[in-house]
Amino acid sequence: MRAVIQRVTKASVTINNRVRSEIGTGLLVLVGIEDTDDDTDIEWLCGKIVQLRIFNDSNEVMNLSVLDVDGNILVISQFTLHAKTKKGNRPSYIRAAHSDIAIPLYNRFVSGLTQLLGKEVGTGEFGAMMQVESVNDGPVTIIIDTKNKE
C-alpha cells in the first residue's frame, strides 16, 4: 500500500456535484493498493498514520498526532499512486490492484483507521470520478509505502 498523507485545515470530496465527505483539521490520506497487499499492510499503515506526529505542539514543534489534536481523517482511493513512468509518457498502472482485490482491502483500511481514530473516517467512493479539495497545512505532505518499512 502506498499513501500520501497531507496535514490539512480542511478537505472535502465531491462526487456528481454532491459533497460526499468533508473534514476540518486532520489528515487527507490518498491510498493506492497493490495486488500483493494484505491485512499486515493495512494494520501497519493504519497504526503509522494515526500515530504520525506531524501536528504542532505548543512550542510549534511537530510532535502531536491526529489523535492528540482530536483531528479527522478523509481517505481517498487513488490507484494512480502506483503509476510506472519509466518507459514512455503514458503511465502504466499494472501494479495497482484490480477492484476485486482492492475494494475489500480499502474497506478494511477505512475500518482500521476508524477503529484506531475512535470516530468515523470520511471517504470518497472507490472507482468514482471525484473532485478532492484541500487546504494543506504547512504544507506537510508525507509519503509512506508499506513495501519500504525500513
Chimera marker file (.cmm) of the C-alpha trace (Angstrom):
<marker_set name="trace">
<marker id="1" x="0.000" y="0.000" z="0.000" r="1" g="1" b="0" radius="0.5"/>
<marker id="2" x="1.179" y="3.457" z="-0.764" r="1" g="1" b="0" radius="0.5"/>
<marker id="3" x="-0.221" y="6.524" z="0.987" r="1" g="1" b="0" radius="0.5"/>
<marker id="4" x="0.214" y="10.232" z="0.524" r="1" g="1" b="0" radius="0.5"/>
<marker id="5" x="-0.709" y="11.905" z="3.802" r="1" g="1" b="0" radius="0.5"/>
<marker id="6" x="-1.372" y="15.624" z="3.970" r="1" g="1" b="0" radius="0.5"/>
<marker id="7" x="-1.918" y="17.635" z="7.114" r="1" g="1" b="0" radius="0.5"/>
<marker id="8" x="-4.932" y="19.803" z="6.332" r="1" g="1" b="0" radius="0.5"/>
<marker id="9" x="-7.032" y="22.541" z="7.884" r="1" g="1" b="0" radius="0.5"/>
<marker id="10" x="-9.929" y="21.297" z="5.755" r="1" g="1" b="0" radius="0.5"/>
<marker id="11" x="-10.604" y="18.811" z="2.972" r="1" g="1" b="0" radius="0.5"/>
<marker id="12" x="-13.596" y="17.508" z="1.061" r="1" g="1" b="0" radius="0.5"/>
<marker id="13" x="-14.532" y="15.118" z="-1.697" r="1" g="1" b="0" radius="0.5"/>
<marker id="14" x="-17.339" y="15.799" z="-4.173" r="1" g="1" b="0" radius="0.5"/>
<marker id="15" x="-18.979" y="13.219" z="-6.438" r="1" g="1" b="0" radius="0.5"/>
<marker id="16" x="-21.554" y="14.220" z="-9.078" r="1" g="1" b="0" radius="0.5"/>
<marker id="17" x="-21.709" y="17.765" z="-7.674" r="1" g="1" b="0" radius="0.5"/>
<marker id="18" x="-22.522" y="16.492" z="-4.155" r="1" g="1" b="0" radius="0.5"/>
<marker id="19" x="-20.158" y="16.713" z="-1.220" r="1" g="1" b="0" radius="0.5"/>
<marker id="20" x="-19.641" y="13.130" z="-0.069" r="1" g="1" b="0" radius="0.5"/>
<marker id="21" x="-17.358" y="13.840" z="2.899" r="1" g="1" b="0" radius="0.5"/>
<marker id="22" x="-15.618" y="16.809" z="4.449" r="1" g="1" b="0" radius="0.5"/>
<marker id="23" x="-13.327" y="17.351" z="7.406" r="1" g="1" b="0" radius="0.5"/>
<marker id="24" x="-11.735" y="20.200" z="9.292" r="1" g="1" b="0" radius="0.5"/>
<marker id="25" x="-8.313" y="19.851" z="10.907" r="1" g="1" b="0" radius="0.5"/>
<marker id="26" x="-6.819" y="16.456" z="10.244" r="1" g="1" b="0" radius="0.5"/>
<marker id="27" x="-5.331" y="14.250" z="7.568" r="1" g="1" b="0" radius="0.5"/>
<marker id="28" x="-6.174" y="13.784" z="3.906" r="1" g="1" b="0" radius="0.5"/>
<marker id="29" x="-4.971" y="10.288" z="3.003" r="1" g="1" b="0" radius="0.5"/>
<marker id="30" x="-4.668" y="9.267" z="-0.644" r="1" g="1" b="0" radius="0.5"/>
<marker id="31" x="-4.160" y="5.492" z="-0.741" r="1" g="1" b="0" radius="0.5"/>
<marker id="32" x="-3.130" y="3.151" z="-3.551" r="1" g="1" b="0" radius="0.5"/>
<marker id="33" x="-3.440" y="-0.623" z="-3.213" r="1" g="1" b="0" radius="0.5"/>
<marker id="34" x="-1.316" y="-3.278" z="-4.930" r="1" g="1" b="0" radius="0.5"/>
<marker id="35" x="-2.178" y="-6.913" z="-5.687" r="1" g="1" b="0" radius="0.5"/>
<marker id="36" x="0.402" y="-8.046" z="-3.112" r="1" g="1" b="0" radius="0.5"/>
<marker id="37" x="-1.081" y="-6.013" z="-0.238" r="1" g="1" b="0" radius="0.5"/>
<marker id="38" x="-2.748" y="-7.822" z="2.649" r="1" g="1" b="0" radius="0.5"/>
<marker id="39" x="-4.017" y="-7.307" z="6.202" r="1" g="1" b="0" radius="0.5"/>
<marker id="40" x="-0.494" y="-6.894" z="7.603" r="1" g="1" b="0" radius="0.5"/>
<marker id="41" x="-0.020" y="-3.884" z="5.311" r="1" g="1" b="0" radius="0.5"/>
<marker id="42" x="-3.358" y="-2.454" z="6.461" r="1" g="1" b="0" radius="0.5"/>
<marker id="43" x="-2.584" y="-2.910" z="10.151" r="1" g="1" b="0" radius="0.5"/>
<marker id="44" x="0.903" y="-1.409" z="9.888" r="1" g="1" b="0" radius="0.5"/>
<marker id="45" x="-0.191" y="1.563" z="7.757" r="1" g="1" b="0" radius="0.5"/>
<marker id="46" x="-3.237" y="2.384" z="9.903" r="1" g="1" b="0" radius="0.5"/>
<marker id="47" x="-1.076" y="2.400" z="13.035" r="1" g="1" b="0" radius="0.5"/>
<marker id="48" x="1.542" y="4.559" z="11.368" r="1" g="1" b="0" radius="0.5"/>
<marker id="49" x="-0.993" y="7.105" z="10.120" r="1" g="1" b="0" radius="0.5"/>
<marker id="50" x="-2.844" y="7.688" z="13.399" r="1" g="1" b="0" radius="0.5"/>
<marker id="51" x="0.422" y="7.900" z="15.368" r="1" g="1" b="0" radius="0.5"/>
<marker id="52" x="2.312" y="10.075" z="12.872" r="1" g="1" b="0" radius="0.5"/>
<marker id="53" x="3.481" y="13.127" z="14.813" r="1" g="1" b="0" radius="0.5"/>
<marker id="54" x="3.033" y="15.914" z="12.275" r="1" g="1" b="0" radius="0.5"/>
<marker id="55" x="0.859" y="18.390" z="14.173" r="1" g="1" b="0" radius="0.5"/>
<marker id="56" x="2.418" y="21.268" z="16.098" r="1" g="1" b="0" radius="0.5"/>
<marker id="57" x="2.588" y="21.301" z="19.871" r="1" g="1" b="0" radius="0.5"/>
<marker id="58" x="2.536" y="24.491" z="21.973" r="1" g="1" b="0" radius="0.5"/>
<marker id="59" x="6.182" y="25.132" z="21.015" r="1" g="1" b="0" radius="0.5"/>
<marker id="60" x="5.373" y="24.931" z="17.276" r="1" g="1" b="0" radius="0.5"/>
<marker id="61" x="7.228" y="21.608" z="17.006" r="1" g="1" b="0" radius="0.5"/>
<marker id="62" x="5.658" y="18.764" z="15.021" r="1" g="1" b="0" radius="0.5"/>
<marker id="63" x="5.162" y="16.482" z="17.998" r="1" g="1" b="0" radius="0.5"/>
<marker id="64" x="1.446" y="15.620" z="18.037" r="1" g="1" b="0" radius="0.5"/>
<marker id="65" x="-0.588" y="13.001" z="16.189" r="1" g="1" b="0" radius="0.5"/>
<marker id="66" x="-4.067" y="13.272" z="14.686" r="1" g="1" b="0" radius="0.5"/>
<marker id="67" x="-5.262" y="11.522" z="17.852" r="1" g="1" b="0" radius="0.5"/>
<marker id="68" x="-3.600" y="14.138" z="20.061" r="1" g="1" b="0" radius="0.5"/>
<marker id="69" x="-5.308" y="17.034" z="18.267" r="1" g="1" b="0" radius="0.5"/>
<marker id="70" x="-8.686" y="15.234" z="18.014" r="1" g="1" b="0" radius="0.5"/>
<marker id="71" x="-8.408" y="15.589" z="14.244" r="1" g="1" b="0" radius="0.5"/>
<marker id="72" x="-10.282" y="13.841" z="11.471" r="1" g="1" b="0" radius="0.5"/>
<marker id="73" x="-9.251" y="11.704" z="8.524" r="1" g="1" b="0" radius="0.5"/>
<marker id="74" x="-10.513" y="11.717" z="4.944" r="1" g="1" b="0" radius="0.5"/>
<marker id="75" x="-9.437" y="8.695" z="2.844" r="1" g="1" b="0" radius="0.5"/>
<marker id="76" x="-9.487" y="8.728" z="-0.952" r="1" g="1" b="0" radius="0.5"/>
<marker id="77" x="-8.630" y="5.664" z="-3.058" r="1" g="1" b="0" radius="0.5"/>
<marker id="78" x="-6.103" y="6.535" z="-5.740" r="1" g="1" b="0" radius="0.5"/>
<marker id="79" x="-4.738" y="3.769" z="-7.941" r="1" g="1" b="0" radius="0.5"/>
<marker id="80" x="-2.559" y="6.299" z="-9.791" r="1" g="1" b="0" radius="0.5"/>
<marker id="81" x="-0.152" y="6.273" z="-6.831" r="1" g="1" b="0" radius="0.5"/>
<marker id="82" x="1.213" y="3.060" z="-8.353" r="1" g="1" b="0" radius="0.5"/>
<marker id="83" x="1.870" y="4.567" z="-11.781" r="1" g="1" b="0" radius="0.5"/>
<marker id="84" x="5.002" y="3.332" z="-13.519" r="1" g="1" b="0" radius="0.5"/>
<marker id="85" x="6.549" y="6.058" z="-15.648" r="1" g="1" b="0" radius="0.5"/>
<marker id="86" x="9.906" y="4.516" z="-16.547" r="1" g="1" b="0" radius="0.5"/>
<marker id="87" x="9.060" y="3.896" z="-20.208" r="1" g="1" b="0" radius="0.5"/>
<marker id="88" x="7.289" y="6.363" z="-22.443" r="1" g="1" b="0" radius="0.5"/>
<marker id="89" x="4.965" y="9.128" z="-21.383" r="1" g="1" b="0" radius="0.5"/>
<marker id="90" x="1.793" y="7.179" z="-20.681" r="1" g="1" b="0" radius="0.5"/>
<marker id="91" x="1.816" y="5.815" z="-17.129" r="1" g="1" b="0" radius="0.5"/>
<marker id="92" x="1.256" y="2.105" z="-16.579" r="1" g="1" b="0" radius="0.5"/>
<marker id="93" x="-0.886" y="1.015" z="-13.658" r="1" g="1" b="0" radius="0.5"/>
<marker id="94" x="-0.015" y="-2.671" z="-13.773" r="1" g="1" b="0" radius="0.5"/>
<marker id="95" x="0.953" y="-2.714" z="-10.073" r="1" g="1" b="0" radius="0.5"/>
<marker id="96" x="-2.397" y="-1.324" z="-8.936" r="1" g="1" b="0" radius="0.5"/>
<marker id="97" x="-4.790" y="-3.956" z="-7.626" r="1" g="1" b="0" radius="0.5"/>
<marker id="98" x="-7.966" y="-4.714" z="-9.567" r="1" g="1" b="0" radius="0.5"/>
<marker id="99" x="-11.206" y="-3.797" z="-7.858" r="1" g="1" b="0" radius="0.5"/>
<marker id="100" x="-11.992" y="-7.355" z="-6.719" r="1" g="1" b="0" radius="0.5"/>
<marker id="101" x="-8.851" y="-7.232" z="-4.557" r="1" g="1" b="0" radius="0.5"/>
<marker id="102" x="-8.643" y="-3.502" z="-3.887" r="1" g="1" b="0" radius="0.5"/>
<marker id="103" x="-12.196" y="-2.803" z="-2.671" r="1" g="1" b="0" radius="0.5"/>
<marker id="104" x="-12.172" y="-5.264" z="0.252" r="1" g="1" b="0" radius="0.5"/>
<marker id="105" x="-8.683" y="-4.082" z="1.271" r="1" g="1" b="0" radius="0.5"/>
<marker id="106" x="-9.745" y="-0.439" z="1.001" r="1" g="1" b="0" radius="0.5"/>
<marker id="107" x="-12.813" y="-1.096" z="3.160" r="1" g="1" b="0" radius="0.5"/>
<marker id="108" x="-10.700" y="-2.882" z="5.797" r="1" g="1" b="0" radius="0.5"/>
<marker id="109" x="-8.214" y="0.014" z="5.700" r="1" g="1" b="0" radius="0.5"/>
<marker id="110" x="-11.004" y="2.541" z="6.356" r="1" g="1" b="0" radius="0.5"/>
<marker id="111" x="-12.400" y="0.325" z="9.142" r="1" g="1" b="0" radius="0.5"/>
<marker id="112" x="-8.945" y="0.019" z="10.710" r="1" g="1" b="0" radius="0.5"/>
<marker id="113" x="-8.458" y="3.787" z="10.707" r="1" g="1" b="0" radius="0.5"/>
<marker id="114" x="-11.960" y="4.314" z="12.117" r="1" g="1" b="0" radius="0.5"/>
<marker id="115" x="-11.254" y="1.904" z="14.959" r="1" g="1" b="0" radius="0.5"/>
<marker id="116" x="-7.876" y="3.445" z="15.835" r="1" g="1" b="0" radius="0.5"/>
<marker id="117" x="-9.121" y="7.028" z="15.481" r="1" g="1" b="0" radius="0.5"/>
<marker id="118" x="-12.196" y="6.299" z="17.582" r="1" g="1" b="0" radius="0.5"/>
<marker id="119" x="-14.546" y="8.054" z="15.196" r="1" g="1" b="0" radius="0.5"/>
<marker id="120" x="-15.851" y="7.786" z="11.669" r="1" g="1" b="0" radius="0.5"/>
<marker id="121" x="-13.386" y="8.350" z="8.851" r="1" g="1" b="0" radius="0.5"/>
<marker id="122" x="-14.606" y="10.221" z="5.778" r="1" g="1" b="0" radius="0.5"/>
<marker id="123" x="-14.280" y="8.576" z="2.373" r="1" g="1" b="0" radius="0.5"/>
<marker id="124" x="-14.777" y="9.073" z="-1.280" r="1" g="1" b="0" radius="0.5"/>
<marker id="125" x="-16.252" y="6.321" z="-3.432" r="1" g="1" b="0" radius="0.5"/>
<marker id="126" x="-13.998" y="3.641" z="-4.803" r="1" g="1" b="0" radius="0.5"/>
<marker id="127" x="-13.742" y="3.920" z="-8.592" r="1" g="1" b="0" radius="0.5"/>
<marker id="128" x="-15.808" y="7.088" z="-8.854" r="1" g="1" b="0" radius="0.5"/>
<marker id="129" x="-14.726" y="10.286" z="-10.560" r="1" g="1" b="0" radius="0.5"/>
<marker id="130" x="-14.100" y="12.571" z="-7.592" r="1" g="1" b="0" radius="0.5"/>
<marker id="131" x="-13.116" y="16.167" z="-7.030" r="1" g="1" b="0" radius="0.5"/>
<marker id="132" x="-10.922" y="16.466" z="-3.962" r="1" g="1" b="0" radius="0.5"/>
<marker id="133" x="-10.308" y="19.851" z="-2.376" r="1" g="1" b="0" radius="0.5"/>
<marker id="134" x="-7.887" y="20.500" z="0.455" r="1" g="1" b="0" radius="0.5"/>
<marker id="135" x="-6.004" y="23.195" z="2.274" r="1" g="1" b="0" radius="0.5"/>
<marker id="136" x="-2.626" y="21.671" z="3.012" r="1" g="1" b="0" radius="0.5"/>
<marker id="137" x="-1.420" y="22.993" z="6.357" r="1" g="1" b="0" radius="0.5"/>
<marker id="138" x="2.281" y="23.796" z="6.473" r="1" g="1" b="0" radius="0.5"/>
<marker id="139" x="2.458" y="22.425" z="3.849" r="1" g="1" b="0" radius="0.5"/>
<marker id="140" x="3.089" y="18.995" z="5.348" r="1" g="1" b="0" radius="0.5"/>
<marker id="141" x="2.973" y="16.005" z="2.998" r="1" g="1" b="0" radius="0.5"/>
<marker id="142" x="4.324" y="12.557" z="3.888" r="1" g="1" b="0" radius="0.5"/>
<marker id="143" x="4.587" y="9.529" z="1.581" r="1" g="1" b="0" radius="0.5"/>
<marker id="144" x="4.533" y="6.051" z="3.128" r="1" g="1" b="0" radius="0.5"/>
<marker id="145" x="4.870" y="2.757" z="1.296" r="1" g="1" b="0" radius="0.5"/>
<marker id="146" x="4.321" y="-0.474" z="3.210" r="1" g="1" b="0" radius="0.5"/>
<marker id="147" x="6.859" y="-2.188" z="0.947" r="1" g="1" b="0" radius="0.5"/>
<marker id="148" x="9.541" y="0.175" z="2.365" r="1" g="1" b="0" radius="0.5"/>
<marker id="149" x="9.007" y="-0.233" z="6.107" r="1" g="1" b="0" radius="0.5"/>
<marker id="150" x="12.645" y="0.188" z="6.983" r="1" g="1" b="0" radius="0.5"/>
<link id1="1" id2="2" r="1" g="1" b="0" radius="0.2"/>
<link id1="2" id2="3" r="1" g="1" b="0" radius="0.2"/>
<link id1="3" id2="4" r="1" g="1" b="0" radius="0.2"/>
<link id1="4" id2="5" r="1" g="1" b="0" radius="0.2"/>
<link id1="5" id2="6" r="1" g="1" b="0" radius="0.2"/>
<link id1="6" id2="7" r="1" g="1" b="0" radius="0.2"/>
<link id1="7" id2="8" r="1" g="1" b="0" radius="0.2"/>
<link id1="8" id2="9" r="1" g="1" b="0" radius="0.2"/>
<link id1="9" id2="10" r="1" g="1" b="0" radius="0.2"/>
<link id1="10" id2="11" r="1" g="1" b="0" radius="0.2"/>
<link id1="11" id2="12" r="1" g="1" b="0" radius="0.2"/>
<link id1="12" id2="13" r="1" g="1" b="0" radius="0.2"/>
<link id1="13" id2="14" r="1" g="1" b="0" radius="0.2"/>
<link id1="14" id2="15" r="1" g="1" b="0" radius="0.2"/>
<link id1="15" id2="16" r="1" g="1" b="0" radius="0.2"/>
<link id1="16" id2="17" r="1" g="1" b="0" radius="0.2"/>
<link id1="17" id2="18" r="1" g="1" b="0" radius="0.2"/>
<link id1="18" id2="19" r="1" g="1" b="0" radius="0.2"/>
<link id1="19" id2="20" r="1" g="1" b="0" radius="0.2"/>
<link id1="20" id2="21" r="1" g="1" b="0" radius="0.2"/>
<link id1="21" id2="22" r="1" g="1" b="0" radius="0.2"/>
<link id1="22" id2="23" r="1" g="1" b="0" radius="0.2"/>
<link id1="23" id2="24" r="1" g="1" b="0" radius="0.2"/>
<link id1="24" id2="25" r="1" g="1" b="0" radius="0.2"/>
<link id1="25" id2="26" r="1" g="1" b="0" radius="0.2"/>
<link id1="26" id2="27" r="1" g="1" b="0" radius="0.2"/>
<link id1="27" id2="28" r="1" g="1" b="0" radius="0.2"/>
<link id1="28" id2="29" r="1" g="1" b="0" radius="0.2"/>
<link id1="29" id2="30" r="1" g="1" b="0" radius="0.2"/>
<link id1="30" id2="31" r="1" g="1" b="0" radius="0.2"/>
<link id1="31" id2="32" r="1" g="1" b="0" radius="0.2"/>
<link id1="32" id2="33" r="1" g="1" b="0" radius="0.2"/>
<link id1="33" id2="34" r="1" g="1" b="0" radius="0.2"/>
<link id1="34" id2="35" r="1" g="1" b="0" radius="0.2"/>
<link id1="35" id2="36" r="1" g="1" b="0" radius="0.2"/>
<link id1="36" id2="37" r="1" g="1" b="0" radius="0.2"/>
<link id1="37" id2="38" r="1" g="1" b="0" radius="0.2"/>
<link id1="38" id2="39" r="1" g="1" b="0" radius="0.2"/>
<link id1="39" id2="40" r="1" g="1" b="0" radius="0.2"/>
<link id1="40" id2="41" r="1" g="1" b="0" radius="0.2"/>
<link id1="41" id2="42" r="1" g="1" b="0" radius="0.2"/>
<link id1="42" id2="43" r="1" g="1" b="0" radius="0.2"/>
<link id1="43" id2="44" r="1" g="1" b="0" radius="0.2"/>
<link id1="44" id2="45" r="1" g="1" b="0" radius="0.2"/>
<link id1="45" id2="46" r="1" g="1" b="0" radius="0.2"/>
<link id1="46" id2="47" r="1" g="1" b="0" radius="0.2"/>
<link id1="47" id2="48" r="1" g="1" b="0" radius="0.2"/>
<link id1="48" id2="49" r="1" g="1" b="0" radius="0.2"/>
<link id1="49" id2="50" r="1" g="1" b="0" radius="0.2"/>
<link id1="50" id2="51" r="1" g="1" b="0" radius="0.2"/>
<link id1="51" id2="52" r="1" g="1" b="0" radius="0.2"/>
<link id1="52" id2="53" r="1" g="1" b="0" radius="0.2"/>
<link id1="53" id2="54" r="1" g="1" b="0" radius="0.2"/>
<link id1="54" id2="55" r="1" g="1" b="0" radius="0.2"/>
<link id1="55" id2="56" r="1" g="1" b="0" radius="0.2"/>
<link id1="56" id2="57" r="1" g="1" b="0" radius="0.2"/>
<link id1="57" id2="58" r="1" g="1" b="0" radius="0.2"/>
<link id1="58" id2="59" r="1" g="1" b="0" radius="0.2"/>
<link id1="59" id2="60" r="1" g="1" b="0" radius="0.2"/>
<link id1="60" id2="61" r="1" g="1" b="0" radius="0.2"/>
<link id1="61" id2="62" r="1" g="1" b="0" radius="0.2"/>
<link id1="62" id2="63" r="1" g="1" b="0" radius="0.2"/>
<link id1="63" id2="64" r="1" g="1" b="0" radius="0.2"/>
<link id1="64" id2="65" r="1" g="1" b="0" radius="0.2"/>
<link id1="65" id2="66" r="1" g="1" b="0" radius="0.2"/>
<link id1="66" id2="67" r="1" g="1" b="0" radius="0.2"/>
<link id1="67" id2="68" r="1" g="1" b="0" radius="0.2"/>
<link id1="68" id2="69" r="1" g="1" b="0" radius="0.2"/>
<link id1="69" id2="70" r="1" g="1" b="0" radius="0.2"/>
<link id1="70" id2="71" r="1" g="1" b="0" radius="0.2"/>
<link id1="71" id2="72" r="1" g="1" b="0" radius="0.2"/>
<link id1="72" id2="73" r="1" g="1" b="0" radius="0.2"/>
<link id1="73" id2="74" r="1" g="1" b="0" radius="0.2"/>
<link id1="74" id2="75" r="1" g="1" b="0" radius="0.2"/>
<link id1="75" id2="76" r="1" g="1" b="0" radius="0.2"/>
<link id1="76" id2="77" r="1" g="1" b="0" radius="0.2"/>
<link id1="77" id2="78" r="1" g="1" b="0" radius="0.2"/>
<link id1="78" id2="79" r="1" g="1" b="0" radius="0.2"/>
<link id1="79" id2="80" r="1" g="1" b="0" radius="0.2"/>
<link id1="80" id2="81" r="1" g="1" b="0" radius="0.2"/>
<link id1="81" id2="82" r="1" g="1" b="0" radius="0.2"/>
<link id1="82" id2="83" r="1" g="1" b="0" radius="0.2"/>
<link id1="83" id2="84" r="1" g="1" b="0" radius="0.2"/>
<link id1="84" id2="85" r="1" g="1" b="0" radius="0.2"/>
<link id1="85" id2="86" r="1" g="1" b="0" radius="0.2"/>
<link id1="86" id2="87" r="1" g="1" b="0" radius="0.2"/>
<link id1="87" id2="88" r="1" g="1" b="0" radius="0.2"/>
<link id1="88" id2="89" r="1" g="1" b="0" radius="0.2"/>
<link id1="89" id2="90" r="1" g="1" b="0" radius="0.2"/>
<link id1="90" id2="91" r="1" g="1" b="0" radius="0.2"/>
<link id1="91" id2="92" r="1" g="1" b="0" radius="0.2"/>
<link id1="92" id2="93" r="1" g="1" b="0" radius="0.2"/>
<link id1="93" id2="94" r="1" g="1" b="0" radius="0.2"/>
<link id1="94" id2="95" r="1" g="1" b="0" radius="0.2"/>
<link id1="95" id2="96" r="1" g="1" b="0" radius="0.2"/>
<link id1="96" id2="97" r="1" g="1" b="0" radius="0.2"/>
<link id1="97" id2="98" r="1" g="1" b="0" radius="0.2"/>
<link id1="98" id2="99" r="1" g="1" b="0" radius="0.2"/>
<link id1="99" id2="100" r="1" g="1" b="0" radius="0.2"/>
<link id1="100" id2="101" r="1" g="1" b="0" radius="0.2"/>
<link id1="101" id2="102" r="1" g="1" b="0" radius="0.2"/>
<link id1="102" id2="103" r="1" g="1" b="0" radius="0.2"/>
<link id1="103" id2="104" r="1" g="1" b="0" radius="0.2"/>
<link id1="104" id2="105" r="1" g="1" b="0" radius="0.2"/>
<link id1="105" id2="106" r="1" g="1" b="0" radius="0.2"/>
<link id1="106" id2="107" r="1" g="1" b="0" radius="0.2"/>
<link id1="107" id2="108" r="1" g="1" b="0" radius="0.2"/>
<link id1="108" id2="109" r="1" g="1" b="0" radius="0.2"/>
<link id1="109" id2="110" r="1" g="1" b="0" radius="0.2"/>
<link id1="110" id2="111" r="1" g="1" b="0" radius="0.2"/>
<link id1="111" id2="112" r="1" g="1" b="0" radius="0.2"/>
<link id1="112" id2="113" r="1" g="1" b="0" radius="0.2"/>
<link id1="113" id2="114" r="1" g="1" b="0" radius="0.2"/>
<link id1="114" id2="115" r="1" g="1" b="0" radius="0.2"/>
<link id1="115" id2="116" r="1" g="1" b="0" radius="0.2"/>
<link id1="116" id2="117" r="1" g="1" b="0" radius="0.2"/>
<link id1="117" id2="118" r="1" g="1" b="0" radius="0.2"/>
<link id1="118" id2="119" r="1" g="1" b="0" radius="0.2"/>
<link id1="119" id2="120" r="1" g="1" b="0" radius="0.2"/>
<link id1="120" id2="121" r="1" g="1" b="0" radius="0.2"/>
<link id1="121" id2="122" r="1" g="1" b="0" radius="0.2"/>
<link id1="122" id2="123" r="1" g="1" b="0" radius="0.2"/>
<link id1="123" id2="124" r="1" g="1" b="0" radius="0.2"/>
<link id1="124" id2="125" r="1" g="1" b="0" radius="0.2"/>
<link id1="125" id2="126" r="1" g="1" b="0" radius="0.2"/>
<link id1="126" id2="127" r="1" g="1" b="0" radius="0.2"/>
<link id1="127" id2="128" r="1" g="1" b="0" radius="0.2"/>
<link id1="128" id2="129" r="1" g="1" b="0" radius="0.2"/>
<link id1="129" id2="130" r="1" g="1" b="0" radius="0.2"/>
<link id1="130" id2="131" r="1" g="1" b="0" radius="0.2"/>
<link id1="131" id2="132" r="1" g="1" b="0" radius="0.2"/>
<link id1="132" id2="133" r="1" g="1" b="0" radius="0.2"/>
<link id1="133" id2="134" r="1" g="1" b="0" radius="0.2"/>
<link id1="134" id2="135" r="1" g="1" b="0" radius="0.2"/>
<link id1="135" id2="136" r="1" g="1" b="0" radius="0.2"/>
<link id1="136" id2="137" r="1" g="1" b="0" radius="0.2"/>
<link id1="137" id2="138" r="1" g="1" b="0" radius="0.2"/>
<link id1="138" id2="139" r="1" g="1" b="0" radius="0.2"/>
<link id1="139" id2="140" r="1" g="1" b="0" radius="0.2"/>
<link id1="140" id2="141" r="1" g="1" b="0" radius="0.2"/>
<link id1="141" id2="142" r="1" g="1" b="0" radius="0.2"/>
<link id1="142" id2="143" r="1" g="1" b="0" radius="0.2"/>
<link id1="143" id2="144" r="1" g="1" b="0" radius="0.2"/>
<link id1="144" id2="145" r="1" g="1" b="0" radius="0.2"/>
<link id1="145" id2="146" r="1" g="1" b="0" radius="0.2"/>
<link id1="146" id2="147" r="1" g="1" b="0" radius="0.2"/>
<link id1="147" id2="148" r="1" g="1" b="0" radius="0.2"/>
<link id1="148" id2="149" r="1" g="1" b="0" radius="0.2"/>
<link id1="149" id2="150" r="1" g="1" b="0" radius="0.2"/>
</marker_set>
